[in-house]
Amino acid sequence: MTEKNNQLDEVKALIKKLYNSTTNEELRTPLLKAYNRLEDGADVGDIAAHAASAVNYLRKADNLTLSSEQEDTWRQLRDMGTADVLYHDPKNNLLNLDEM
């Protein structure tokens, strides 16, 4: 149980760090949704994967440039995500968490 709590705390910290590092509301919205889903007890690995996917989707769709610190945080979040979600999510984003 402690390992899961550590993972939860780490993912929440990464999401919060990304959220606080930008003023872009399109990017902040899915990060806030992801954080709230974690607060509600959602699977940590799944949410980490969806949040990382959402950041990547918006980065590509909106041609966003991440700072090197944001890029590092995004990679850490991605690496904590569930591989099945990262590679098999048909939407490849977390823009609408209500659909999950």
N, CA, C and O of each residue as an XYZ file, in Angstrom:
400
protein
N       0.824     -1.201      0.000
C       0.000      0.000      0.000
C       0.867      1.264      0.000
O       0.511      2.266     -0.620
N       1.984      1.211      0.683
C       2.866      2.372      0.740
C       3.425      2.708     -0.637
O       3.559      3.882     -0.984
N       3.753      1.679     -1.427
C       4.273      1.925     -2.771
C       3.237      2.648     -3.624
O       3.577      3.571     -4.363
N       1.971      2.230     -3.525
C       0.899      2.897     -4.276
C       0.737      4.339     -3.823
O       0.539      5.231     -4.648
N       0.819      4.574     -2.519
C       0.701      5.936     -2.006
C       1.857      6.800     -2.482
O       1.665      7.971     -2.810
N       3.061      6.226     -2.523
C       4.218      6.970     -3.030
C       4.033      7.313     -4.502
O       4.334      8.429     -4.926
N       3.539      6.356     -5.279
C       3.303      6.596     -6.701
C       2.233      7.660     -6.883
O       2.371      8.542     -7.730
N       1.166      7.582     -6.095
C       0.103      8.585     -6.158
C       0.654      9.971     -5.860
O       0.382     10.923     -6.590
N       1.425     10.081     -4.793
C       2.000     11.378     -4.424
C       2.920     11.916     -5.512
O       2.920     13.113     -5.799
N       3.704     11.025     -6.116
C       4.635     11.450     -7.158
C       3.896     11.918     -8.411
O       4.250     12.944     -8.991
N       2.879     11.176     -8.826
C       2.109     11.563    -10.014
C       1.377     12.878     -9.762
O       1.354     13.751    -10.629
N       0.786     13.024     -8.591
C       0.104     14.280     -8.263
C       1.087     15.450     -8.283
O       0.752     16.534     -8.761
N       2.291     15.236     -7.768
C       3.300     16.298     -7.752
C       3.719     16.672     -9.173
O       3.905     17.852     -9.471
N       3.871     15.679    -10.052
C       4.246     15.958    -11.441
C       3.141     16.723    -12.164
O       3.415     17.677    -12.892
N       1.900     16.309    -11.963
C       0.770     16.999    -12.597
C       0.693     18.440    -12.096
O       0.499     19.373    -12.875
N       0.846     18.604    -10.792
C       0.794     19.952    -10.205
C       1.934     20.821    -10.742
O       1.743     22.006    -11.014
N       3.113     20.226    -10.890
C       4.267     20.966    -11.408
C       4.010     21.427    -12.840
O       4.282     22.579    -13.180
N       3.487     20.530    -13.682
C       3.159     20.916    -15.060
C       2.073     21.992    -15.072
O       2.172     22.971    -15.812
N       1.056     21.812    -14.267
C      -0.059     22.767    -14.199
C       0.456     24.160    -13.820
O       0.093     25.158    -14.444
N       1.296     24.211    -12.802
C       1.799     25.504    -12.317
C       2.843     26.128    -13.230
O       3.172     27.305    -13.081
N       3.368     25.352    -14.173
C       4.419     25.861    -15.051
C       3.881     26.545    -16.310
O       4.653     27.032    -17.135
N       2.557     26.580    -16.451
C       1.987     27.154    -17.667
C       0.766     28.017    -17.340
O       0.109     27.842    -16.313
N       0.491     28.937    -18.235
C      -0.743     29.728    -18.132
C      -1.710     29.332    -19.249
O      -2.802     29.889    -19.359
N      -1.302     28.371    -20.072
C      -2.123     27.904    -21.188
C      -3.313     27.109    -20.646
O      -3.141     26.008    -20.124
N      -4.519     27.668    -20.770
C      -5.712     27.028    -20.217
C      -6.053     25.709    -20.903
O      -6.593     24.806    -20.265
N      -5.747     25.587    -22.187
C      -5.994     24.325    -22.886
C      -5.160     23.209    -22.282
O      -5.607     22.064    -22.221
N      -3.978     23.524    -21.843
C      -3.100     22.544    -21.219
C      -3.473     22.326    -19.757
O      -3.402     21.203    -19.257
N      -3.861     23.374    -19.085
C      -4.204     23.273    -17.668
C      -5.479     22.469    -17.429
O      -5.590     21.773    -16.420
N      -6.440     22.557    -18.346
C      -7.731     21.890    -18.146
C      -7.600     20.381    -17.966
O      -8.109     19.856    -16.975
N      -6.943     19.653    -18.876
C      -6.841     18.209    -18.658
C      -5.963     17.852    -17.457
O      -6.184     16.823    -16.818
N      -4.976     18.687    -17.146
C      -4.143     18.419    -15.979
C      -4.960     18.544    -14.695
O      -4.809     17.736    -13.778
N      -5.817     19.545    -14.631
C      -6.678     19.705    -13.464
C      -7.669     18.543    -13.359
O      -7.919     18.029    -12.268
N      -8.229     18.137    -14.495
C      -9.133     16.990    -14.492
C      -8.423     15.733    -13.999
O      -8.977     14.958    -13.219
N      -7.197     15.543    -14.462
C      -6.420     14.371    -14.051
C      -6.166     14.409    -12.543
O      -6.335     13.401    -11.857
N      -5.766     15.552    -12.039
C      -5.507     15.691    -10.606
C      -6.767     15.386     -9.798
O      -6.720     14.673     -8.796
N      -7.879     15.931    -10.246
C      -9.145     15.682     -9.537
C      -9.553     14.223     -9.593
O     -10.081     13.690     -8.617
N      -9.314     13.567    -10.725
C      -9.610     12.135    -10.836
C      -8.764     11.330     -9.852
O      -9.246     10.370     -9.251
N      -7.503     11.726     -9.689
C      -6.654     11.050     -8.701
C      -7.191     11.262     -7.293
O      -7.189     10.342     -6.475
N      -7.642     12.461     -7.019
C      -8.235     12.757     -5.711
C      -9.470     11.885     -5.453
O      -9.764     11.532     -4.311
N     -10.186     11.543     -6.528
C     -11.390     10.723     -6.415
C     -11.086      9.230     -6.381
O     -11.999      8.415     -6.257
N      -9.793      8.863     -6.493
C      -9.413      7.467     -6.356
C      -9.183      6.710     -7.655
O      -9.120      5.481     -7.640
N      -9.057      7.400     -8.764
C      -8.811      6.733    -10.043
C      -7.446      6.054    -10.035
O      -6.576      6.393     -9.233
N      -7.271      5.096    -10.935
C      -6.011      4.363    -11.038
C      -4.865      5.303    -11.395
O      -4.943      6.043    -12.375
N      -3.814      5.269    -10.603
C      -2.691      6.191    -10.756
C      -1.989      6.007    -12.105
O      -1.722      6.986    -12.801
N      -1.696      4.782    -12.469
C      -0.999      4.522    -13.725
C      -1.804      4.950    -14.933
O      -1.267      5.520    -15.883
N      -3.103      4.670    -14.889
C      -3.968      5.058    -16.003
C      -4.039      6.576    -16.147
O      -3.925      7.104    -17.253
N      -4.225      7.266    -15.041
C      -4.348      8.724    -15.090
C      -3.024      9.369    -15.495
O      -3.016     10.351    -16.237
N      -1.911      8.827    -15.017
C      -0.605      9.352    -15.428
C      -0.449      9.222    -16.940
O       0.022     10.146    -17.602
N      -0.843      8.080    -17.478
C      -0.744      7.862    -18.928
C      -1.651      8.804    -19.695
O      -1.233      9.395    -20.690
N      -2.888      8.953    -19.245
C      -3.826      9.839    -19.930
C      -3.362     11.301    -19.860
O      -3.461     12.033    -20.844
N      -2.862     11.715    -18.708
C      -2.390     13.099    -18.566
C      -1.191     13.356    -19.478
O      -1.129     14.388    -20.146
N      -0.248     12.429    -19.506
C       0.918     12.578    -20.384
C       0.487     12.596    -21.845
O       1.020     13.362    -22.648
N      -0.474     11.754    -22.182
C      -0.986     11.702    -23.544
C      -1.677     13.009    -23.917
O      -1.525     13.497    -25.037
N      -2.428     13.570    -22.988
C      -3.117     14.837    -23.248
C      -2.118     15.958    -23.502
O      -2.301     16.763    -24.415
N      -1.071     16.009    -22.701
C      -0.043     17.030    -22.893
C       0.592     16.864    -24.273
O       0.785     17.840    -24.999
N       0.910     15.629    -24.624
C       1.535     15.373    -25.916
C       0.592     15.724    -27.067
O       1.016     16.311    -28.063
N      -0.667     15.371    -26.934
C      -1.662     15.684    -27.963
C      -1.754     17.195    -28.184
O      -1.699     17.671    -29.318
N      -1.896     17.935    -27.094
C      -2.017     19.391    -27.205
C      -0.732     20.016    -27.717
O      -0.762     20.995    -28.463
N       0.382     19.454    -27.320
C       1.671     19.959    -27.797
C       1.754     19.841    -29.316
O       2.211     20.761    -29.994
N       1.314     18.713    -29.839
C       1.369     18.502    -31.283
C       0.264     19.262    -32.014
O       0.519     19.886    -33.044
N      -0.952     19.213    -31.490
C      -2.092     19.845    -32.158
C      -1.980     21.365    -32.171
O      -2.349     22.009    -33.153
N      -1.479     21.933    -31.094
C      -1.399     23.389    -30.976
C       0.015     23.927    -31.187
O       0.269     25.115    -30.990
N       0.925     23.053    -31.587
C       2.321     23.436    -31.773
C       2.900     24.135    -30.546
O       3.600     25.141    -30.664
N       2.598     23.589    -29.363
C       3.132     24.143    -28.124
C       4.586     23.729    -27.964
O       4.967     22.606    -28.294
N       5.372     24.629    -27.467
C       6.760     24.321    -27.161
C       6.908     24.272    -25.649
O       6.608     25.238    -24.949
N       7.373     23.139    -25.162
C       7.593     22.990    -23.729
C       9.012     23.417    -23.388
O       9.942     23.223    -24.170
N       9.157     23.998    -22.211
C      10.501     24.311    -21.733
C      11.203     22.993    -21.422
O      10.559     21.946    -21.360
N      12.498     23.038    -21.229
C      13.228     21.804    -20.918
C      12.749     21.206    -19.597
O      12.700     19.983    -19.457
N      12.399     22.039    -18.639
C      11.875     21.544    -17.355
C      10.499     20.903    -17.546
O      10.226     19.847    -16.976
N       9.634     21.530    -18.338
C       8.322     20.954    -18.629
C       8.467     19.637    -19.377
O       7.748     18.679    -19.095
N       9.381     19.585    -20.315
C       9.638     18.364    -21.082
C      10.077     17.236    -20.151
O       9.612     16.103    -20.283
N      10.959     17.538    -19.226
C      11.436     16.546    -18.266
C      10.291     16.058    -17.375
O      10.166     14.862    -17.116
N       9.473     16.975    -16.917
C       8.327     16.612    -16.075
C       7.357     15.757    -16.861
O       6.847     14.761    -16.346
N       7.091     16.137    -18.115
C       6.195     15.353    -18.965
C       6.735     13.937    -19.157
O       5.972     12.974    -19.086
N       8.028     13.799    -19.398
C       8.630     12.469    -19.592
C       8.511     11.615    -18.328
O       8.231     10.419    -18.409
N       8.721     12.222    -17.173
C       8.574     11.487    -15.913
C       7.133     11.005    -15.747
O       6.896      9.863    -15.353
N       6.185     11.872    -16.045
C       4.776     11.510    -15.946
C       4.442     10.387    -16.916
O       3.769      9.422    -16.552
N       4.910     10.512    -18.139
C       4.692      9.487    -19.162
C       5.251      8.142    -18.710
O       4.604      7.108    -18.876
N       6.439      8.157    -18.145
C       7.089      6.924    -17.726
C       6.370      6.249    -16.558
O       6.539      5.049    -16.342
N       5.582      6.996    -15.815
C       4.823      6.422    -14.699
C       3.468      5.889    -15.148
O       2.757      5.248    -14.374
N       3.117      6.153    -16.391
C       1.814      5.748    -16.907
C       1.757      4.286    -17.299
O       2.779      3.653    -17.564
N       0.554      3.769    -17.330
C       0.304      2.401    -17.745
C       0.541      2.290    -19.250
O      -0.044      3.032    -20.038
N       1.406      1.354    -19.636
C       1.785      1.216    -21.048
C       0.581      0.919    -21.932
O       0.486      1.454    -23.037
N      -0.343      0.076    -21.468
C      -1.523     -0.252    -22.273
C      -2.320      0.997    -22.618
O      -2.812      1.136    -23.738
N      -2.444      1.887    -21.678
C      -3.200      3.122    -21.920
C      -2.432      4.022    -22.877
O      -3.013      4.604    -23.793
N      -1.135      4.133    -22.663
C      -0.328      5.005    -23.519
C      -0.374      4.590    -24.980
O      -0.410      5.440    -25.869
N      -0.373      3.297    -25.229
C      -0.252      2.823    -26.608
C      -1.552      2.335    -27.218
O      -1.596      2.053    -28.415
N      -2.613      2.228    -26.426
C      -3.854      1.697    -26.967
C      -5.060      2.586    -26.709
O      -6.197      2.167    -26.927
N      -4.829      3.783    -26.256
C      -5.913      4.735    -26.041
C      -6.330      5.285    -27.402
O      -5.566      6.023    -28.024
N      -7.542      4.937    -27.882
C      -7.934      5.362    -29.225
C      -8.001      6.878    -29.386
O      -7.787      7.383    -30.489
N      -8.288      7.606    -28.328
C      -8.349      9.063    -28.425
C      -6.976      9.687    -28.237
O      -6.730     10.810    -28.677
N      -6.080      8.953    -27.580
C      -4.729      9.428    -27.330
C      -4.734     10.800    -26.648
O      -3.878     11.641    -26.922
N      -5.700     11.014    -25.766
C      -5.715     12.272    -25.015
C      -6.590     12.151    -23.778
O      -7.244     11.133    -23.553
N      -6.586     13.186    -23.004
C      -7.370     13.257    -21.782
C      -8.206     14.535    -21.828
O      -8.482     15.156    -20.801
N      -8.591     14.900    -23.010
C      -9.295     16.180    -23.151
C     -10.692     16.106    -22.539
O     -11.225     17.119    -22.085
N     -11.287     14.913    -22.526
C     -12.598     14.749    -21.907
C     -12.581     13.519    -21.026
O     -12.896     12.417    -21.474
N     -12.214     13.711    -19.777
C     -12.135     12.588    -18.843
C     -13.493     11.997    -18.522
O     -13.569     10.873    -18.026
N     -14.556     12.715    -18.788
C     -15.895     12.226    -18.478
C     -16.260     11.032    -19.335
O     -17.182     10.293    -18.990
N     -15.565     10.820    -20.443
C     -15.868      9.705    -21.332
C     -15.311      8.405    -20.841
O     -15.678      7.346    -21.349
N     -14.434      8.451    -19.866
C     -13.785      7.224    -19.403
C     -14.650      6.463    -18.423
O     -14.249      5.406    -17.937
